[in-house]
Amino acid sequence: MIFNIRCKGITLQDKSHDYIEKKLTALKRYYQQNDVDSYQTNVSIEQNTAKDGAEVYVEVRIAVGKKVFIAEEKASTVEEGIDLIHDKLKTQLQRYKEKMQDHHAE
């Protein structure tokens, strides 16, 4: 499990760093069992320059085998953005897992 967290224009506290790893590690239950050892997670956090009320822009890319899952969100805090992204990635990974199970069942 490899985490790459990149921040631009914002300083990430240790508490937020741990929260990100905890939330995204929880998604591993949706991976195929043989893919768990070979995934990489890239997290990009930037200060939002748009005047839409959101403070940060968060993007997460999870590479599982040859498949890449991407979610992005604008939020007022890093934790809020990670929560929203967690839900999006959970949906994507559940669909992928179900698709793979249906494919192997045939």
N, C-alpha and C positions, 0 to 999 in steps of 0.2 A: 504494500500500500504506500504510494508515493503522493505526498501533498506538495504542490508548488503554489505558494500564496504570494501574489504580487500586488503591491499597493502603489498608487500614483496620486500624489497630492493629499494624502491622508496617512496618519500614523495609526497603526493597528496595535491595540493593547493586548497583553498576554491573555486576558480574560476572553477577549473576542476571538483570538487565535484558537484557543482551546474549544470555544463554542462552535466554531466553524468545523474543526476536525471531528468533534463529537457528533454533530448533526449529519455530516456527510459520511462518516463511517457507519452510521446507522443504516445507510442505504445499501450496504453490501449484502443484506439478506435477499435482495432482489436480483442479484447477479447469478449467473449459472455457477455451480459449484467449482467447475474447473477454471473459471475466469477470475476468481477472487484474488489469486496471487499475482495476476498480470494486469492490474488496472492502475491508472494514473489520474489524479485529480488536479486540475489547474483552476485556481481561483484568482480572479482579477477584480480588484476593488479600486475604484477611482472616485475622486471628488466630482460630484455632478455640477457642471457649469451652467446647465439650463435653468431657467427661472420658473420651473414647474413645482417648486416646493420640496422636491426630493433632495436630500443631502448627498447621497452616495449612489453610485451605479455599480452593481455587482454582477459578475458573469462567472459561471462555473461550467467547466468542460470535464466530463468524465469519459475516459477512454477505456472501454472494456473489450479486450481482444481487438478486433478490427472495427468495432462500432464506437461512435462518439456521440455522447448525449450532451446537449447544450441547453442551458437555461440562463436567462438574464432578467434583471429586475432593477428598478429604481425605487429607493426607499429612504426613509428618514434616518435609519440607523443600519449599521452592518448586520446586527442580529435580526432585524425585521426582514432585510433583504435575503438573508440566508434561510429564514423560515419559509418565505414565499418560494424561493428556489428549491428548497427541499421538497415541497409539495409538488412542484412541476416535475422535478427529476424522478420522484417516486412514481408518478403516473407514467412517465416515459419508460422507466425500468420495469414496471409491472406489465405494461403492454408487451415489451420486448420478451420478458420471461414467459408470458403466456403464449406468445407467438412461437417461441422456441420449443416449449413443451408440446404444443399442438403439432408442430412440424415433426418432432421426434416420435410422436404417438402414432403417426401414420405408417 
